[in-house]
Amino acid sequence: MFKSIALARRVRHSVAGVILAAAVVASCGSSTIPPSPANVPGNRDPDGVHVLFIGNSLTEANGLPEIVETLSRQGGGTPISTASVVFGGFSLEDHWNQGTAQRRIAEGGWSIVVLQQGPSSLPESQAALREWTARFDSVIRASGARTALYMVWPESSRREAFDAVSQSYARAAEDVTGMLFPVGEAWRAAWQRDPDMPLYGPDGFHPTVTASYLAALVIYQQISGRSPVGLPAWTQMPAARALLLQEAAQDANARFGRR
């Protein structure tokens, strides 16, 4: 379940977050997603962009890293390959204490390491997000990579927390002069265009496939520097919806992103 980072194992981020996350965490469990062939140590294309995602089920849901790879193939430019260390409900502090993430970073050969945890909207959680981002950044820099923050979103019952979530991740990115992937802001940009866009999954917290596609568009543009507008529609998604999401991602990146 998603922990309030600042209070570690003493309290939860919110009662709603615990209830909403339980079912998905139980199904996701914990895992280290195998790297694509290009991201096997010693086998990486020196001309490619190699991205390591460190997070929880918000990263794992719907195969987000793999969607980013697909968008890279569709959009051209420098190819992006990905690998992930994901554990259900983990905060960055949990990842640090568990150790797998540091070992993967230390393998080297990464271009970008993406950090993600829960909404981190509470004051104590914001302070802790910044603390553990800074700790990971020291390891990431030592490996020759850049740090990126994957900004998420609050539970559907706490939509008033969007501003706090956005500020929390933006400050953590600024602290380490890191990249910022403003996915939560892309959600709001999508809803401005279509208030009925289905982004929350059945539990009111985890993303739908539509939302994961939107997240991948944000991440793809920030990494590649290429506009996502005009990419082929995703799977069976109507072309009009895909274009709306592409424009929302571009808008959020222009207003809130850091490269």
VOPAGU-2260 file (C-alpha; in pm, 1 decimal, decimal comma):
REM VOPAGU-2260
SITE   aa  ch    i         X         Y         Z
SITE  MET   A    0       0,0       0,0       0,0
SITE  PHE   A    1     116,7     353,0     -62,8
SITE  LYS   A    2     294,0     493,8     243,3
SITE  SER   A    3     319,2     859,0     337,0
SITE  ILE   A    4     689,5     894,4     277,3
SITE  ALA   A    5     766,9    1134,5     559,1
SITE  LEU   A    6     609,4     918,3     823,5
SITE  ALA   A    7     763,6     604,0     674,4
SITE  ARG   A    8     610,7     304,7     841,8
SITE  ARG   A    9     418,8     491,6    1114,3
SITE  VAL   A   10     125,6     631,5     916,1
SITE  ARG   A   11     -26,5     609,6     569,8
SITE  HIS   A   12     -50,2     888,6     316,8
SITE  SER   A   13    -427,9     886,3     362,5
SITE  VAL   A   14    -692,8     638,8     459,5
SITE  ALA   A   15    -837,4     665,7     111,5
SITE  GLY   A   16    -503,8     587,9     -46,9
SITE  VAL   A   17    -471,0     272,0     159,5
SITE  ILE   A   18    -810,8     142,2      63,5
SITE  LEU   A   19    -777,9     228,8    -303,5
SITE  ALA   A   20    -430,3      86,6    -345,5
SITE  ALA   A   21    -481,5    -241,8    -163,0
SITE  ALA   A   22    -624,0    -446,0    -445,4
SITE  VAL   A   23    -366,2    -338,5    -701,0
SITE  VAL   A   24     -71,5    -379,0    -465,9
SITE  ALA   A   25    -185,9    -729,3    -386,5
SITE  SER   A   26    -191,8    -813,9    -754,2
SITE  CYS   A   27     132,0    -632,5    -847,4
SITE  GLY   A   28     339,1    -751,4    -553,2
SITE  SER   A   29     703,3    -669,8    -614,8
SITE  SER   A   30     930,5    -723,4    -906,4
SITE  THR   A   31    1228,6    -612,0   -1101,1
SITE  ILE   A   32    1109,5    -582,1   -1459,7
SITE  PRO   A   33    1372,5    -737,0   -1689,8
SITE  PRO   A   34    1550,8    -486,4   -1910,5
SITE  SER   A   35    1501,4    -476,7   -2281,6
SITE  PRO   A   36    1795,9    -648,2   -2456,9
SITE  ALA   A   37    1966,8    -314,6   -2520,2
SITE  ASN   A   38    1968,7    -243,3   -2147,4
SITE  VAL   A   39    2154,7    -555,7   -2040,7
SITE  PRO   A   40    2483,1    -436,3   -1884,8
SITE  GLY   A   41    2761,7    -448,3   -2139,2
SITE  ASN   A   42    2510,2    -480,3   -2421,4
SITE  ARG   A   43    2380,8    -124,8   -2439,0
SITE  ASP   A   44    2387,6      79,5   -2757,9
SITE  PRO   A   45    2621,5     372,0   -2687,4
SITE  ASP   A   46    2406,4     587,3   -2913,6
SITE  GLY   A   47    2077,2     501,6   -2741,5
SITE  VAL   A   48    1901,1     654,5   -2441,3
SITE  HIS   A   49    1886,4     402,1   -2158,4
SITE  VAL   A   50    1627,5     472,4   -1891,2
SITE  LEU   A   51    1585,8     305,1   -1553,0
SITE  PHE   A   52    1249,2     350,7   -1380,7
SITE  ILE   A   53    1237,5     321,5   -1000,3
SITE  GLY   A   54     889,1     323,3    -854,9
SITE  ASN   A   55     582,6     125,1    -759,3
SITE  SER   A   56     260,7      11,1    -921,2
SITE  LEU   A   57     196,4     355,6   -1071,5
SITE  THR   A   58     497,9     289,2   -1293,8
SITE  GLU   A   59     425,6     -80,2   -1341,7
SITE  ALA   A   60      56,9     -34,9   -1433,5
SITE  ASN   A   61     -18,9    -101,4   -1800,7
SITE  GLY   A   62     349,7    -142,8   -1885,7
SITE  LEU   A   63     435,7     228,3   -1889,8
SITE  PRO   A   64     809,0     185,1   -1963,0
SITE  GLU   A   65     730,6     -40,4   -2258,1
SITE  ILE   A   66     485,1     218,6   -2395,4
SITE  VAL   A   67     765,9     476,3   -2383,3
SITE  GLU   A   68     983,2     241,4   -2589,1
SITE  THR   A   69     702,6     197,7   -2844,0
SITE  LEU   A   70     654,8     573,4   -2877,8
SITE  SER   A   71    1028,9     606,3   -2934,5
SITE  ARG   A   72    1010,3     360,1   -3222,8
SITE  GLN   A   73     709,0     541,4   -3368,7
SITE  GLY   A   74     852,7     888,5   -3330,6
SITE  GLY   A   75    1201,0     823,4   -3458,0
SITE  GLY   A   76    1511,6     989,5   -3326,5
SITE  THR   A   77    1748,4     833,8   -3075,1
SITE  PRO   A   78    1601,7     500,5   -2959,1
SITE  ILE   A   79    1489,7     474,0   -2596,8
SITE  SER   A   80    1525,3     146,5   -2408,0
SITE  THR   A   81    1398,9      89,6   -2054,8
SITE  ALA   A   82    1430,9    -123,6   -1744,6
SITE  SER   A   83    1246,5     -96,2   -1414,4
SITE  VAL   A   84    1276,8    -170,1   -1045,1
SITE  VAL   A   85     921,0    -167,8    -906,8
SITE  PHE   A   86     782,0    -284,4    -574,5
SITE  GLY   A   87     415,1    -245,6    -486,9
SITE  GLY   A   88     358,2      43,5    -246,5
SITE  PHE   A   89     723,7     140,6    -217,6
SITE  SER   A   90     838,0     492,1    -138,6
SITE  LEU   A   91    1184,1     611,7    -235,9
SITE  GLU   A   92    1293,2     549,8     121,3
SITE  ASP   A   93    1171,6     190,5      91,9
SITE  HIS   A   94    1368,9     148,5    -230,2
SITE  TRP   A   95    1678,4     291,8     -66,4
SITE  ASN   A   96    1653,7      56,9     230,2
SITE  GLN   A   97    1575,7    -247,9      14,1
SITE  GLY   A   98    1883,8    -191,1    -201,9
SITE  THR   A   99    1794,2    -331,0    -544,7
SITE  ALA   A  100    1756,9      13,3    -698,2
SITE  GLN   A  101    2105,7     123,7    -595,0
SITE  ARG   A  102    2254,9    -195,1    -734,5
SITE  ARG   A  103    2084,5    -143,9   -1071,0
SITE  ILE   A  104    2199,0     219,6   -1084,1
SITE  ALA   A  105    2555,8     114,8   -1001,6
SITE  GLU   A  106    2561,5    -114,9   -1305,7
SITE  GLY   A  107    2617,2     202,7   -1506,5
SITE  GLY   A  108    2531,6     272,1   -1866,8
SITE  TRP   A  109    2209,6     455,5   -1781,1
SITE  SER   A  110    2125,3     790,8   -1936,5
SITE  ILE   A  111    1833,8     878,6   -1707,0
SITE  VAL   A  112    1701,4     732,4   -1382,2
SITE  VAL   A  113    1333,5     810,1   -1319,6
SITE  LEU   A  114    1214,0     831,1    -958,0
SITE  GLN   A  115     846,2     786,4    -868,0
SITE  GLN   A  116     647,6     740,1    -548,9
SITE  GLY   A  117     299,9     827,6    -418,1
SITE  PRO   A  118     136,4    1171,5    -438,8
SITE  SER   A  119     358,0    1319,1    -161,0
SITE  SER   A  120     123,3    1612,1    -111,7
SITE  LEU   A  121     138,6    1637,7     268,6
SITE  PRO   A  122     402,7    1875,0     411,0
SITE  GLU   A  123     592,6    1592,4     580,8
SITE  SER   A  124     576,5    1384,2     263,7
SITE  GLN   A  125     704,3    1672,0      52,5
SITE  ALA   A  126    1006,4    1711,2     279,4
SITE  ALA   A  127    1081,1    1340,3     262,6
SITE  LEU   A  128    1042,7    1325,3    -116,9
SITE  ARG   A  129    1308,6    1594,0    -144,4
SITE  GLU   A  130    1536,7    1418,1     103,7
SITE  TRP   A  131    1528,9    1078,0     -67,3
SITE  THR   A  132    1546,0    1228,5    -414,9
SITE  ALA   A  133    1867,7    1402,5    -309,1
SITE  ARG   A  134    2010,6    1077,1    -172,4
SITE  PHE   A  135    1933,8     889,6    -491,5
SITE  ASP   A  136    2065,9    1176,8    -701,4
SITE  SER   A  137    2411,7    1136,2    -548,1
SITE  VAL   A  138    2419,2     771,9    -658,0
SITE  ILE   A  139    2269,7     851,2    -997,3
SITE  ARG   A  140    2523,8    1125,1   -1067,1
SITE  ALA   A  141    2808,5     897,0    -961,6
SITE  SER   A  142    2691,0     646,9   -1224,0
SITE  GLY   A  143    2698,6     913,1   -1496,4
SITE  ALA   A  144    2318,9     944,1   -1535,0
SITE  ARG   A  145    2064,3    1220,7   -1480,0
SITE  THR   A  146    1781,3    1217,3   -1228,1
SITE  ALA   A  147    1421,3    1261,9   -1342,1
SITE  LEU   A  148    1104,0    1291,2   -1133,2
SITE  TYR   A  149     781,1    1127,5   -1253,3
SITE  MET   A  150     509,8    1353,1   -1110,6
SITE  VAL   A  151     197,1    1152,1   -1035,6
SITE  TRP   A  152    -150,6    1256,4    -910,8
SITE  PRO   A  153    -368,2    1234,8    -597,0
SITE  GLU   A  154    -649,1     986,9    -538,1
SITE  SER   A  155    -980,0    1071,5    -705,9
SITE  SER   A  156   -1125,9    1155,3    -364,3
SITE  ARG   A  157    -851,6    1416,3    -311,7
SITE  ARG   A  158    -847,3    1608,7    -637,5
SITE  GLU   A  159    -796,4    1929,2    -442,3
SITE  ALA   A  160    -440,6    1803,0    -376,3
SITE  PHE   A  161    -327,7    1830,7    -739,5
SITE  ASP   A  162    -150,5    2162,2    -676,5
SITE  ALA   A  163      34,9    2022,2    -375,4
SITE  VAL   A  164     144,0    1711,8    -568,3
SITE  SER   A  165     269,1    1926,5    -855,6
SITE  GLN   A  166     463,8    2157,2    -624,1
SITE  SER   A  167     612,5    1863,8    -432,2
SITE  TYR   A  168     760,7    1696,8    -739,4
SITE  ALA   A  169     868,6    2026,2    -895,2
SITE  ARG   A  170    1066,8    2121,4    -585,4
SITE  ALA   A  171    1232,3    1780,2    -565,4
SITE  ALA   A  172    1340,3    1810,9    -929,1
SITE  GLU   A  173    1467,6    2164,9    -880,1
SITE  ASP   A  174    1673,2    2060,6    -577,1
SITE  VAL   A  175    1884,1    1825,1    -786,9
SITE  THR   A  176    1867,2    2017,7   -1116,0
SITE  GLY   A  177    1683,3    1716,5   -1247,9
SITE  MET   A  178    1430,0    1652,4   -1519,3
SITE  LEU   A  179    1057,6    1675,3   -1439,4
SITE  PHE   A  180     791,8    1469,7   -1615,0
SITE  PRO   A  181     468,8    1658,9   -1524,7
SITE  VAL   A  182     223,3    1374,8   -1575,4
SITE  GLY   A  183     -21,1    1497,0   -1309,7
SITE  GLU   A  184     -40,2    1830,0   -1489,8
SITE  ALA   A  185    -100,8    1646,2   -1817,5
SITE  TRP   A  186    -403,8    1483,6   -1653,1
SITE  ARG   A  187    -542,5    1828,6   -1579,2
SITE  ALA   A  188    -461,7    1949,0   -1930,9
SITE  ALA   A  189    -651,3    1649,5   -2071,3
SITE  TRP   A  190    -954,5    1718,1   -1850,6
SITE  GLN   A  191    -957,4    2080,7   -1964,4
SITE  ARG   A  192   -1009,1    1947,7   -2313,7
SITE  ASP   A  193   -1246,3    1665,3   -2216,7
SITE  PRO   A  194   -1377,2    1654,1   -1855,8
SITE  ASP   A  195   -1487,3    1294,2   -1910,3
SITE  MET   A  196   -1146,4    1159,9   -2014,0
SITE  PRO   A  197   -1111,3     826,6   -1826,1
SITE  LEU   A  198    -782,4     854,1   -1640,8
SITE  TYR   A  199    -858,5     701,0   -1300,6
SITE  GLY   A  200    -893,9     323,9   -1287,9
SITE  PRO   A  201   -1167,2     139,6   -1095,4
SITE  ASP   A  202    -990,6     187,7    -760,6
SITE  GLY   A  203    -986,6     566,4    -800,3
SITE  PHE   A  204    -607,6     589,1    -793,6
SITE  HIS   A  205    -423,0     370,5   -1042,8
SITE  PRO   A  206    -416,1     479,0   -1408,1
SITE  THR   A  207    -623,9     345,6   -1692,0
SITE  VAL   A  208    -447,4     243,6   -2012,4
SITE  THR   A  209    -546,7     585,1   -2147,6
SITE  ALA   A  210    -372,0     753,6   -1853,6
SITE  SER   A  211     -58,1     542,0   -1891,2
SITE  TYR   A  212     -45,9     633,6   -2260,5
SITE  LEU   A  213     -70,2    1000,6   -2160,5
SITE  ALA   A  214     212,7     953,9   -1909,0
SITE  ALA   A  215     426,4     787,0   -2174,8
SITE  LEU   A  216     366,8    1078,9   -2412,8
SITE  VAL   A  217     490,6    1322,9   -2148,1
SITE  ILE   A  218     797,1    1112,7   -2073,4
SITE  TYR   A  219     876,2    1045,5   -2439,0
SITE  GLN   A  220     875,8    1416,4   -2525,0
SITE  GLN   A  221    1087,5    1514,4   -2226,3
SITE  ILE   A  222    1349,1    1250,4   -2301,6
SITE  SER   A  223    1357,2    1282,1   -2679,5
SITE  GLY   A  224    1285,7    1651,7   -2722,7
SITE  ARG   A  225    1045,3    1556,2   -3001,1
SITE  SER   A  226     680,1    1659,5   -3010,0
SITE  PRO   A  227     433,7    1376,4   -2942,4
SITE  VAL   A  228     166,8    1544,6   -3154,9
SITE  GLY   A  229     102,8    1345,0   -3468,9
SITE  LEU   A  230     221,7    1006,9   -3341,3
SITE  PRO   A  231       5,2     712,7   -3452,2
SITE  ALA   A  232    -299,0     643,1   -3234,2
SITE  TRP   A  233    -233,5     393,2   -2956,7
SITE  THR   A  234    -373,0      41,2   -3023,4
SITE  GLN   A  235    -752,3      70,0   -3062,3
SITE  MET   A  236    -773,6     427,3   -2932,7
SITE  PRO   A  237    -972,8     662,7   -3156,5
SITE  ALA   A  238    -747,4     901,2   -3343,7
SITE  ALA   A  239    -926,7    1205,9   -3202,5
SITE  ARG   A  240    -866,1    1092,6   -2844,2
SITE  ALA   A  241    -501,2    1014,8   -2914,9
SITE  LEU   A  242    -450,6    1362,4   -3061,4
SITE  LEU   A  243    -617,4    1524,4   -2758,9
SITE  LEU   A  244    -383,6    1337,1   -2523,6
SITE  GLN   A  245     -80,5    1423,7   -2734,9
SITE  GLU   A  246    -171,7    1792,0   -2720,2
SITE  ALA   A  247    -233,0    1770,9   -2344,5
SITE  ALA   A  248     109,8    1614,3   -2291,9
SITE  GLN   A  249     278,3    1880,8   -2501,8
SITE  ASP   A  250      94,7    2157,4   -2315,4
SITE  ALA   A  251     191,3    2020,4   -1972,4
SITE  ASN   A  252     554,8    1983,0   -2075,5
SITE  ALA   A  253     568,0    2336,9   -2210,7
SITE  ARG   A  254     425,5    2483,0   -1890,3
SITE  PHE   A  255     569,0    2259,8   -1617,8
SITE  GLY   A  256     836,5    2028,7   -1756,5
SITE  ARG   A  257    1209,2    2041,2   -1684,2
SITE  ARG   A  258    1470,6    1897,8   -1920,8
